[in-house]
Amino acid sequence: MVYLLPDEPFFPPADEAEPDGLIAIGGDLSPRRLINAYASGIFPWFQAEGEVYWFSPDPRLVILPQNFRLTESLARTLASHRFEVRMDTSFRQVIEECSTAPRPGQEDTWISNDFIEAYCMLHDAGYAHSIETFADDKLVGGLYGVSLGSAFFGESMFFRSRDASKVALFHLAELVQSWDFAFIDCQVESPHLISLGAETMARESYLKLLKTALSFPTKKGKWSAA
């Protein structure tokens, strides 16, 4: 069933989503609504004709931080020290780069100007974060997402140099594992992410894991790679 959202930032039960994951249309991208969406197991995927489309796919793709798969090639890249990793120093630039990054099978991006401004507001509020890779002081890769409780909800990544986004994801996994995070949400199945240890999880199991994750305090504010 697909719901038309009211003005209040509330969401229907995620397990009532359509087979393709669509659960609701409408509403806005205010920080309060976005936080409620992630806490409900729902995320905004794109806008069409001014309306926001909200999804809760089944199954869900997640990375359990302790199960991140360090491939031989990525290990060599990390050992080379080609990249410097920073966090929350270039959030807007990361999301703007993600919005223009080419995607196989996609003609355009779901990261509209409205999305960019909304997530920058979440970043300013201390809930959205970027992990950035630099080479010669130039941003060449990274990812961004939202953190609530002991969960990180990955939104998008980009790279301008080989392995730059993988290095960012590795450092994210290392960081949140040190904080005992439950999972990194990757939303939908991706062979690239599965190669790095991501696994599919039934929506019912995901929602249970999310409920537990939300019982922990949120690490708000600027994150640091140090």
Secondary structure, DSSP 8 states (H G I E B T S, - for coil): --EE--SSS----GGG--TTSEEEE-----HHHHHHHHHTT-EEEEEETTEEEEE--SSEEEE-GGG----HHHHHHHHHT--EEEESSSHHHHHHHHHHS--TT-SS-S--HHHHHHHHHHHHTTSEEEEEEEETTEEEEEEEEEEETTEEEEEEEEESSTTHHHHHHHHHHHHHHHTT--EEEEES--HHHHTTT-EEE-HHHHHHHHHHHTTS----S-----
